Amino acid sequence: MRNLVIYLKYVMCSVVPVIDPEQNVQELVYDLRSQCDAIRVTKTVRPYRVVICPVNENSAALVVSDGRVMLWELKAHASKSSSSLSSGLPPLFSPVNFCGTPLHQNQKCIPDLSLNTMIGHSLISGVDSPRPVAGQQEIHMKFLLTGLLSGLPLPPFSLRMCPPLTTKNINHYQPLLAVGTSNGSVLVYNLTSGLLHKELSVHSCEVRGIEWVSLTSFLSFATSVPNNLGLVRNELQHVDLRTGRCFAFRGERGNDEPAIEMIKVSHLKQYLVVVFRDKPLELWDVRTGTLLREMAKNFPTVTALEWSPSHNLKSLKKKQLAAREAMARQTTLADAEQSSVESSVISLLQDAESKSEMSQGISAREHFVFTDTDGQVYHITVEGNTVKDGARIPPDGSMGSIACIAWKGDTLVLGDVDGNLNFWDLKARLSRAVPTHRGWVKKIRFAPGKGNQKLLVMYTDGAEVWDTKEVQMVSSIRVGRNVNYRILDIDWCTSDKVVLASDDGCVRVLEMAMKSASYRMDEQDLTDPVWCPYLLLPRAALTLKAFLLLQPWSDTFTMDITHVDYKEKDEIKGLIQEQLNSLSKYEKPHSLFFIRLFGDESDLQFWTVAAHYIQSFAQSCQPNRSVPEGQTPAEGPQSSHLDICHDILCENSFFQRFQLERVRLQEVKRSSYEHTKKCADQLLLLGQTDRAVQLLLETSADNSSYYCDSLKACLVTTITSSGPSQSTIKLVATNMIANGKLAEGVQLLCLIDKAADACRYLQTYGEWNRAAWLAKVRLSPAESSDVLKRWAEHLCSPQVNQKSKAILVLLSLGCFHKVGEMLHSMRYFDRTALFIEACLKYGSSLTTASPHKLIGAAFVDYAKLLRSIGLKQGAVLWASRAGEAGKELLDELSQKESMGLEPSPSEEEVDNSLGNVE
């Protein structure tokens, strides 16, 4: 036995003290913050893979070799201040805000949405231990097992689908698939949900076959390994799914006898035939569990057997009902003196008694056919305790040894070991043999459903679907041609879908065309409500998103769409309300909460950056706030920084500091000359000349670059700010760039504080990302802004066409009006209107000669979008905010309302609105 454990480690940068405080060396340290409970497994079980949710990053799925999938979620809990001190680790604190909005007490569940909202951001390194600020509390992380999916054990498998759906069982029908396994257990899966319904430990050896006797019970048999005499231990068990009760159907029988080859339950679930390998078959009554007949020793050896779908149950019920009615009439004539009320009561009681007797005591006549080793077909009739031998049909000369039989309606199909199929039309008394050239026909099964004559055939090397009416193949699957697995068992799960068990350990549900089948999630019977807006129609999903993001027409935020003037079909409104109900545990959360739930990565990135810089630039515009020289408005010492995962979009000072620490971390791990050279080059670009010289002087004398590095170290040390030296170095740098030495020329320009020229050269030669990086770490905010604006223009060019990335760059520069224009030109009407609304709310000015023109156009287009999806209240509100530009739309909406007509959007408006859903 051994343990499997999932760990959460928190990455920290620690400073290794040296004599010179300016040359502190940093190490990367992983602190263990949480681990899941140990999972006890055997030595043969090993983990295959762990995957992390890419959206939330706080849940993981662990796949192990025994087929299990364990789902773990990371939760944050408030802890005492002394808990982390006892472990010697610096504490973790909850975030102060969620995307710029302070967290309140009614938003306790928001931090669990994703990992970066569970742990507050701390400074990078080289600072004191983190201290809580107002509203923060120390948290403790814990893994919780939230789901366990049990996989199938090792093959082989045996399959059997429960009886098909009919009009009589539609109210309580469940599509259950029983899977017999090699370890003796039977797994019952609900194919509607795809989940394990029951796992039953039934046998002590491999399950060889399963037959359902009702919708809630089945028979399964297993055979042990043969002994020296070729005898085995047979296990035939009856299992009730409702109670889990399991008992030996054959009682004490089963020890030291020939192996069971197959079991077949009759069409009405009255009788059971048990076929042995070297022993005559047995006939059992399923209802009473009694043995009706054990055939004589001279009984033919059975190679294939099938029950007939025909029976006399209906005629038998009619006869018994007529007999009861006649008896009731005689009783009524004899007791004519009784009152009419009493006679009616007695007749009702007699009818009830007769029906109960009929349902319990009727034994309908049923038939089955079987073949012997010579191919002769035998017909047997069973009625109650009576077994009669019927007609015998001589073997067909074109057929080999019969391996399987299927019977439905007037069609009987036989398959042999040579790959031949023989189709019998019993009504027309015709037969047709078709060679398939596929080898041994292992199994054949008719599809369920009245009039459905499709036939599923299993071979050694695959399977086929046949149409028995036309006697032609519909689809085929073959090992080595279109699949790499071998089929072990087959069955129909619906009238048009098949289920296959394969030797790679999977059970597959396929379409009739032998292609992967899918099932609509909104049709599944799920136990808990599932948040998945993509189950809705695109129009409804767009409505749901607009409804959740902003509700300016109401003073209170609501999760009930029925309180809104939303004209739509009740079915669509019901589906939308189901999605809203799945979020009922959350109270008025931040809009980014819903964006993250929608999984809209583009929207999430845009609004995260926009929320940060809108508030930062708004604070800088306050008259009592002074910004130190050399800092952008978002770089004040007390303001929070944008997460470093946004890289180039972060503030200049914060980004420069991170790059310095990153180089120092890389410097600690140097293991080769190439690594050292990269660190030295990076330090030169960052302006850390002293440390770069030290690394250059570390080059060994036997290195081919020793002379060049020594000269470079001397050059860096002796550079002066005099005019002639700078002119010479600039000339050399220009010549080097012109001759293909771009990186070396940029270094020389940075040495003489000509980083702006270096950025222009980099942009000229197409190194836009490197130019942006250099501008962020070396230039002043004004010069850096010029470089980034040129980069944004390049991103908007038709050759590059990365306007979404250009918008993020412009957001970091505070060019909000340009951002609004680009969003509007890209027809992101919802994002444009909400962005302008946020700018106006926080006081961030849209610096332009005519901001009202953009505001009016954006609000009108957003109002039209809301009108097209049915949110009339929102359309009126945004049209009224558009000023003069929205008057025409307001008049149109009010006119149609006064006429009692709902505004009907044009096809172009609907297409445009749906086309903007990302």
JOGI-V429574 format. One record per helix or strand. SS is the DSSP state (a for helix, b for strand). FROM is the first residue (numbers start at 1). LEN is the number of residues. Records with the same first field share a line. If there is no record, write none. Layout:
SS = FROM-LEN + FROM-LEN
This chain:
b = 2-3 + 7-10 + 25-11 + 39-3 + 47-6 + 59-6 + 69-10 + 92-2 + 97-2 + 101-2 + 138-12 + 158-4 + 176-5 + 185-6 + 195-7 + 207-6 + 217-7 + 232-1 + 234-7 + 246-3 + 257-1 + 260-6 + 271-6 + 282-4 + 290-5 + 304-8 + 366-6 + 377-7 + 386-8 + 402-7 + 411-6 + 420-6 + 430-6 + 441-6 + 454-6 + 462-6 + 472-8 + 483-1 + 487-6 + 497-6 + 507-5 + 516-1 + 566-1 + 871-1
a = 21-3 + 82-6 + 105-3 + 110-4 + 115-3 + 313-22 + 340-22 + 521-3 + 533-3 + 538-12 + 561-3 + 570-12 + 591-8 + 601-20 + 633-3 + 644-6 + 652-17 + 673-13 + 689-9 + 706-13 + 723-16 + 742-10 + 755-10 + 768-11 + 781-16 + 803-11 + 816-10 + 829-14 + 851-18 + 872-10 + 883-16 + 907-9
